[in-house]
Amino acid sequence: MTGKTGIEWVKEYHGTAANLSNTKAQAEGFYYLVGCSRSFNWGNDLAWDVDFEEPGDDTLWADKVDIVYFSGHGDQNGPVFGVKNHVDGQAKPSQVRLGNLNLEWLVLDACLVLQETGVFSRWRGSFKGLHYILGFDTTTGDEKYRGTYFALYLRLGYRVRNAWIKACQLTEGSGTHMAYLRADKSGTNTYDDHLWGYGYVSGDPVPSGITLYYFTTPC
């Protein structure tokens, strides 16, 4: 079993934020190398916050696959999209409820989405069976190869958390701090998660009684 994946990326922000150059290459580098069944590739004005939200369309998109990679702008309140006519253009933690259908791993390749201050209170409610959110404590660069490296290390059999650390170390300097937020509970072991088909995958840490673990380190 190799699981299913989807990606969303934004280069064009229509004046609400600076346009980006490398998000498409970054996300598609992951999408075409990771080896999962490819479910969706939404970019620019076709990438919508509602695809990650509940109520919303997460059961059609983000929560219908095993691993999702978003590349674009972000801040402490979540990933930022280029169009605002679906909800408000940002998938806020208070609107994100993932894992109650399928999703195990959410990659938010965006600035500050996992800023350490307040991270547990912001994101706790988003874990409804979700194993990890992988992202950044600090700002990060507009970089094109991180998704490719992440996919490569997953396929080499690295644990999900270690594959993200390695990909970030190869693409950022020490002033950037990668991060992840992980859910676990009695009877599960997400610490040792691998991509489907490449090693152990924990059962889902359903929300009752979960503990969240946060890790950040300079790249």
Contacts in CASP RR format, 6 or more apart in sequence:
PFRMAT RR
TARGET T0000
AUTHOR 0000-0000-0000
METHOD contacts of the structure
MODEL  1
MTGKTGIEWVKEYHGTAANLSNTKAQAEGFYYLVGCSRSFNWGNDLAWDV
DFEEPGDDTLWADKVDIVYFSGHGDQNGPVFGVKNHVDGQAKPSQVRLGN
LNLEWLVLDACLVLQETGVFSRWRGSFKGLHYILGFDTTTGDEKYRGTYF
ALYLRLGYRVRNAWIKACQLTEGSGTHMAYLRADKSGTNTYDDHLWGYGY
VSGDPVPSGITLYYFTTPC
1 196 0 8 1.000
1 197 0 8 1.000
2 35 0 8 1.000
2 36 0 8 1.000
2 37 0 8 1.000
2 195 0 8 1.000
2 196 0 8 1.000
2 197 0 8 1.000
3 36 0 8 1.000
3 37 0 8 1.000
3 65 0 8 1.000
3 66 0 8 1.000
3 67 0 8 1.000
3 195 0 8 1.000
3 196 0 8 1.000
3 197 0 8 1.000
4 36 0 8 1.000
4 37 0 8 1.000
4 38 0 8 1.000
4 39 0 8 1.000
4 64 0 8 1.000
4 65 0 8 1.000
4 66 0 8 1.000
4 67 0 8 1.000
4 102 0 8 1.000
5 30 0 8 1.000
5 31 0 8 1.000
5 34 0 8 1.000
5 35 0 8 1.000
5 36 0 8 1.000
5 37 0 8 1.000
5 38 0 8 1.000
5 39 0 8 1.000
5 65 0 8 1.000
5 66 0 8 1.000
5 67 0 8 1.000
5 68 0 8 1.000
5 69 0 8 1.000
6 31 0 8 1.000
6 38 0 8 1.000
6 39 0 8 1.000
6 40 0 8 1.000
6 41 0 8 1.000
6 61 0 8 1.000
6 65 0 8 1.000
6 67 0 8 1.000
6 68 0 8 1.000
6 69 0 8 1.000
7 27 0 8 1.000
7 28 0 8 1.000
7 30 0 8 1.000
7 31 0 8 1.000
7 40 0 8 1.000
7 41 0 8 1.000
7 42 0 8 1.000
7 68 0 8 1.000
7 69 0 8 1.000
7 70 0 8 1.000
7 71 0 8 1.000
8 27 0 8 1.000
8 40 0 8 1.000
8 42 0 8 1.000
8 43 0 8 1.000
8 47 0 8 1.000
8 48 0 8 1.000
8 51 0 8 1.000
8 68 0 8 1.000
8 69 0 8 1.000
8 70 0 8 1.000
8 71 0 8 1.000
8 81 0 8 1.000
9 23 0 8 1.000
9 24 0 8 1.000
9 26 0 8 1.000
9 27 0 8 1.000
9 28 0 8 1.000
9 42 0 8 1.000
9 43 0 8 1.000
9 44 0 8 1.000
9 47 0 8 1.000
9 70 0 8 1.000
9 71 0 8 1.000
9 72 0 8 1.000
10 20 0 8 1.000
10 23 0 8 1.000
10 43 0 8 1.000
10 44 0 8 1.000
10 47 0 8 1.000
10 71 0 8 1.000
10 72 0 8 1.000
10 73 0 8 1.000
10 80 0 8 1.000
10 81 0 8 1.000
10 82 0 8 1.000
11 19 0 8 1.000
11 20 0 8 1.000
11 21 0 8 1.000
11 23 0 8 1.000
11 24 0 8 1.000
11 43 0 8 1.000
11 44 0 8 1.000
12 19 0 8 1.000
12 44 0 8 1.000
12 45 0 8 1.000
12 82 0 8 1.000
13 19 0 8 1.000
13 20 0 8 1.000
13 73 0 8 1.000
13 80 0 8 1.000
13 82 0 8 1.000
14 82 0 8 1.000
14 83 0 8 1.000
16 82 0 8 1.000
16 84 0 8 1.000
17 73 0 8 1.000
17 80 0 8 1.000
17 82 0 8 1.000
18 73 0 8 1.000
20 72 0 8 1.000
20 73 0 8 1.000
20 142 0 8 1.000
21 142 0 8 1.000
21 144 0 8 1.000
22 142 0 8 1.000
22 143 0 8 1.000
22 144 0 8 1.000
23 71 0 8 1.000
23 72 0 8 1.000
23 109 0 8 1.000
23 142 0 8 1.000
24 43 0 8 1.000
24 71 0 8 1.000
25 144 0 8 1.000
25 145 0 8 1.000
26 71 0 8 1.000
26 109 0 8 1.000
26 143 0 8 1.000
26 144 0 8 1.000
26 145 0 8 1.000
26 146 0 8 1.000
26 147 0 8 1.000
26 148 0 8 1.000
27 41 0 8 1.000
27 69 0 8 1.000
27 70 0 8 1.000
27 71 0 8 1.000
27 109 0 8 1.000
27 147 0 8 1.000
28 41 0 8 1.000
29 145 0 8 1.000
29 147 0 8 1.000
29 148 0 8 1.000
29 151 0 8 1.000
30 69 0 8 1.000
30 107 0 8 1.000
30 147 0 8 1.000
30 148 0 8 1.000
30 150 0 8 1.000
30 151 0 8 1.000
31 38 0 8 1.000
31 41 0 8 1.000
31 69 0 8 1.000
32 38 0 8 1.000
33 147 0 8 1.000
33 148 0 8 1.000
33 151 0 8 1.000
33 152 0 8 1.000
33 155 0 8 1.000
34 67 0 8 1.000
34 150 0 8 1.000
34 151 0 8 1.000
34 154 0 8 1.000
34 155 0 8 1.000
34 195 0 8 1.000
35 151 0 8 1.000
35 155 0 8 1.000
36 65 0 8 1.000
36 66 0 8 1.000
36 67 0 8 1.000
36 195 0 8 1.000
36 196 0 8 1.000
39 64 0 8 1.000
39 65 0 8 1.000
40 61 0 8 1.000
40 65 0 8 1.000
42 48 0 8 1.000
42 51 0 8 1.000
42 61 0 8 1.000
44 82 0 8 1.000
45 82 0 8 1.000
45 83 0 8 1.000
47 70 0 8 1.000
47 81 0 8 1.000
47 82 0 8 1.000
47 83 0 8 1.000
48 57 0 8 1.000
48 81 0 8 1.000
48 83 0 8 1.000
48 86 0 8 1.000
48 89 0 8 1.000
49 79 0 8 1.000
49 81 0 8 1.000
49 86 0 8 1.000
49 87 0 8 1.000
49 88 0 8 1.000
49 89 0 8 1.000
49 90 0 8 1.000
49 91 0 8 1.000
49 95 0 8 1.000
50 56 0 8 1.000
50 57 0 8 1.000
50 86 0 8 1.000
50 87 0 8 1.000
51 57 0 8 1.000
51 58 0 8 1.000
51 60 0 8 1.000
51 61 0 8 1.000
51 62 0 8 1.000
51 91 0 8 1.000
52 58 0 8 1.000
52 61 0 8 1.000
52 62 0 8 1.000
52 68 0 8 1.000
52 70 0 8 1.000
52 79 0 8 1.000
52 91 0 8 1.000
52 95 0 8 1.000
52 96 0 8 1.000
52 98 0 8 1.000
53 87 0 8 1.000
53 91 0 8 1.000
53 95 0 8 1.000
53 96 0 8 1.000
53 97 0 8 1.000
54 63 0 8 1.000
54 95 0 8 1.000
54 96 0 8 1.000
54 97 0 8 1.000
54 98 0 8 1.000
54 100 0 8 1.000
56 87 0 8 1.000
58 64 0 8 1.000
58 96 0 8 1.000
58 97 0 8 1.000
58 98 0 8 1.000
58 101 0 8 1.000
59 101 0 8 1.000
61 68 0 8 1.000
62 68 0 8 1.000
62 98 0 8 1.000
62 103 0 8 1.000
62 106 0 8 1.000
63 98 0 8 1.000
63 99 0 8 1.000
63 100 0 8 1.000
63 101 0 8 1.000
63 102 0 8 1.000
63 103 0 8 1.000
64 101 0 8 1.000
64 102 0 8 1.000
64 103 0 8 1.000
65 102 0 8 1.000
65 103 0 8 1.000
66 102 0 8 1.000
66 103 0 8 1.000
66 104 0 8 1.000
66 105 0 8 1.000
66 196 0 8 1.000
67 103 0 8 1.000
67 104 0 8 1.000
67 105 0 8 1.000
67 106 0 8 1.000
67 107 0 8 1.000
67 195 0 8 1.000
68 103 0 8 1.000
68 105 0 8 1.000
68 106 0 8 1.000
68 107 0 8 1.000
69 107 0 8 1.000
69 109 0 8 1.000
69 147 0 8 1.000
69 150 0 8 1.000
70 79 0 8 1.000
70 106 0 8 1.000
70 107 0 8 1.000
70 108 0 8 1.000
70 109 0 8 1.000
70 110 0 8 1.000
71 109 0 8 1.000
71 110 0 8 1.000
71 147 0 8 1.000
72 79 0 8 1.000
72 80 0 8 1.000
72 109 0 8 1.000
72 110 0 8 1.000
73 79 0 8 1.000
73 80 0 8 1.000
73 110 0 8 1.000
73 111 0 8 1.000
74 80 0 8 1.000
74 90 0 8 1.000
74 108 0 8 1.000
74 110 0 8 1.000
74 111 0 8 1.000
74 112 0 8 1.000
74 113 0 8 1.000
75 110 0 8 1.000
75 111 0 8 1.000
75 112 0 8 1.000
75 113 0 8 1.000
76 112 0 8 1.000
76 113 0 8 1.000
76 115 0 8 1.000
76 117 0 8 1.000
76 122 0 8 1.000
77 90 0 8 1.000
77 92 0 8 1.000
77 93 0 8 1.000
77 122 0 8 1.000
78 90 0 8 1.000
78 91 0 8 1.000
78 92 0 8 1.000
78 93 0 8 1.000
78 108 0 8 1.000
78 110 0 8 1.000
78 113 0 8 1.000
79 90 0 8 1.000
79 91 0 8 1.000
79 108 0 8 1.000
79 110 0 8 1.000
79 113 0 8 1.000
80 89 0 8 1.000
80 90 0 8 1.000
80 110 0 8 1.000
81 89 0 8 1.000
81 90 0 8 1.000
81 91 0 8 1.000
82 89 0 8 1.000
83 89 0 8 1.000
87 95 0 8 1.000
93 122 0 8 1.000
93 123 0 8 1.000
93 125 0 8 1.000
93 126 0 8 1.000
96 123 0 8 1.000
96 126 0 8 1.000
97 125 0 8 1.000
97 126 0 8 1.000
97 128 0 8 1.000
98 106 0 8 1.000
98 126 0 8 1.000
98 127 0 8 1.000
98 128 0 8 1.000
98 129 0 8 1.000
98 130 0 8 1.000
99 127 0 8 1.000
99 128 0 8 1.000
99 129 0 8 1.000
99 130 0 8 1.000
99 204 0 8 1.000
100 128 0 8 1.000
100 129 0 8 1.000
103 129 0 8 1.000
103 130 0 8 1.000
104 130 0 8 1.000
104 131 0 8 1.000
104 132 0 8 1.000
104 193 0 8 1.000
104 201 0 8 1.000
104 204 0 8 1.000
105 130 0 8 1.000
105 131 0 8 1.000
105 132 0 8 1.000
105 134 0 8 1.000
105 160 0 8 1.000
105 193 0 8 1.000
106 130 0 8 1.000
106 132 0 8 1.000
106 133 0 8 1.000
106 134 0 8 1.000
107 133 0 8 1.000
107 134 0 8 1.000
107 135 0 8 1.000
107 150 0 8 1.000
107 164 0 8 1.000
108 114 0 8 1.000
108 133 0 8 1.000
108 134 0 8 1.000
108 135 0 8 1.000
108 136 0 8 1.000
109 135 0 8 1.000
109 136 0 8 1.000
109 140 0 8 1.000
109 146 0 8 1.000
109 147 0 8 1.000
110 135 0 8 1.000
110 136 0 8 1.000
110 140 0 8 1.000
111 136 0 8 1.000
111 138 0 8 1.000
111 139 0 8 1.000
111 140 0 8 1.000
111 141 0 8 1.000
112 136 0 8 1.000
112 137 0 8 1.000
112 138 0 8 1.000
112 139 0 8 1.000
113 133 0 8 1.000
113 135 0 8 1.000
113 136 0 8 1.000
114 123 0 8 1.000
114 133 0 8 1.000
114 135 0 8 1.000
114 136 0 8 1.000
114 137 0 8 1.000
114 179 0 8 1.000
114 180 0 8 1.000
114 181 0 8 1.000
114 214 0 8 1.000
114 216 0 8 1.000
115 137 0 8 1.000
115 138 0 8 1.000
116 137 0 8 1.000
116 179 0 8 1.000
116 214 0 8 1.000
116 216 0 8 1.000
119 179 0 8 1.000
119 181 0 8 1.000
119 214 0 8 1.000
120 181 0 8 1.000
120 212 0 8 1.000
120 214 0 8 1.000
123 133 0 8 1.000
123 181 0 8 1.000
123 212 0 8 1.000
124 212 0 8 1.000
125 207 0 8 1.000
126 133 0 8 1.000
127 183 0 8 1.000
127 205 0 8 1.000
127 207 0 8 1.000
127 210 0 8 1.000
127 212 0 8 1.000
128 206 0 8 1.000
128 207 0 8 1.000
129 183 0 8 1.000
129 204 0 8 1.000
129 205 0 8 1.000
129 206 0 8 1.000
129 207 0 8 1.000
130 183 0 8 1.000
131 160 0 8 1.000
131 182 0 8 1.000
131 183 0 8 1.000
131 190 0 8 1.000
131 193 0 8 1.000
131 202 0 8 1.000
131 204 0 8 1.000
131 205 0 8 1.000
132 160 0 8 1.000
132 161 0 8 1.000
132 180 0 8 1.000
132 181 0 8 1.000
132 182 0 8 1.000
132 183 0 8 1.000
132 190 0 8 1.000
132 193 0 8 1.000
133 180 0 8 1.000
133 181 0 8 1.000
134 160 0 8 1.000
134 161 0 8 1.000
134 164 0 8 1.000
134 178 0 8 1.000
134 179 0 8 1.000
134 180 0 8 1.000
135 164 0 8 1.000
135 178 0 8 1.000
135 179 0 8 1.000
135 180 0 8 1.000
136 168 0 8 1.000
136 176 0 8 1.000
136 177 0 8 1.000
136 178 0 8 1.000
136 179 0 8 1.000
137 177 0 8 1.000
137 178 0 8 1.000
137 179 0 8 1.000
137 216 0 8 1.000
138 175 0 8 1.000
138 176 0 8 1.000
138 177 0 8 1.000
139 176 0 8 1.000
140 172 0 8 1.000
140 176 0 8 1.000
141 172 0 8 1.000
141 176 0 8 1.000
143 171 0 8 1.000
143 172 0 8 1.000
145 170 0 8 1.000
145 171 0 8 1.000
146 167 0 8 1.000
146 168 0 8 1.000
146 170 0 8 1.000
146 171 0 8 1.000
147 167 0 8 1.000
149 166 0 8 1.000
149 167 0 8 1.000
149 170 0 8 1.000
149 171 0 8 1.000
150 163 0 8 1.000
150 164 0 8 1.000
150 167 0 8 1.000
153 162 0 8 1.000
153 163 0 8 1.000
153 166 0 8 1.000
153 167 0 8 1.000
154 160 0 8 1.000
154 163 0 8 1.000
154 194 0 8 1.000
154 195 0 8 1.000
154 198 0 8 1.000
155 195 0 8 1.000
155 198 0 8 1.000
156 163 0 8 1.000
157 163 0 8 1.000
157 194 0 8 1.000
157 195 0 8 1.000
157 198 0 8 1.000
157 199 0 8 1.000
158 166 0 8 1.000
158 194 0 8 1.000
159 191 0 8 1.000
159 192 0 8 1.000
159 193 0 8 1.000
159 194 0 8 1.000
160 193 0 8 1.000
160 194 0 8 1.000
160 195 0 8 1.000
161 180 0 8 1.000
161 182 0 8 1.000
161 191 0 8 1.000
161 193 0 8 1.000
161 215 0 8 1.000
163 195 0 8 1.000
164 178 0 8 1.000
164 180 0 8 1.000
165 178 0 8 1.000
165 217 0 8 1.000
168 176 0 8 1.000
168 178 0 8 1.000
168 219 0 8 1.000
169 178 0 8 1.000
169 219 0 8 1.000
171 219 0 8 1.000
172 178 0 8 1.000
172 219 0 8 1.000
173 218 0 8 1.000
173 219 0 8 1.000
174 218 0 8 1.000
174 219 0 8 1.000
175 218 0 8 1.000
175 219 0 8 1.000
176 218 0 8 1.000
176 219 0 8 1.000
177 216 0 8 1.000
177 217 0 8 1.000
177 218 0 8 1.000
177 219 0 8 1.000
178 216 0 8 1.000
178 217 0 8 1.000
178 219 0 8 1.000
179 214 0 8 1.000
179 215 0 8 1.000
179 216 0 8 1.000
180 214 0 8 1.000
180 215 0 8 1.000
181 212 0 8 1.000
181 213 0 8 1.000
181 214 0 8 1.000
182 190 0 8 1.000
182 191 0 8 1.000
182 212 0 8 1.000
182 213 0 8 1.000
182 214 0 8 1.000
182 215 0 8 1.000
183 190 0 8 1.000
183 205 0 8 1.000
183 210 0 8 1.000
183 211 0 8 1.000
183 212 0 8 1.000
183 213 0 8 1.000
184 190 0 8 1.000
184 191 0 8 1.000
184 202 0 8 1.000
184 205 0 8 1.000
184 210 0 8 1.000
184 211 0 8 1.000
184 213 0 8 1.000
185 205 0 8 1.000
185 206 0 8 1.000
185 208 0 8 1.000
185 209 0 8 1.000
185 210 0 8 1.000
185 211 0 8 1.000
188 202 0 8 1.000
188 203 0 8 1.000
188 204 0 8 1.000
188 205 0 8 1.000
189 200 0 8 1.000
189 202 0 8 1.000
190 202 0 8 1.000
190 203 0 8 1.000
190 205 0 8 1.000
191 213 0 8 1.000
192 200 0 8 1.000
192 202 0 8 1.000
193 200 0 8 1.000
193 201 0 8 1.000
193 202 0 8 1.000
194 200 0 8 1.000
194 201 0 8 1.000
195 201 0 8 1.000
END
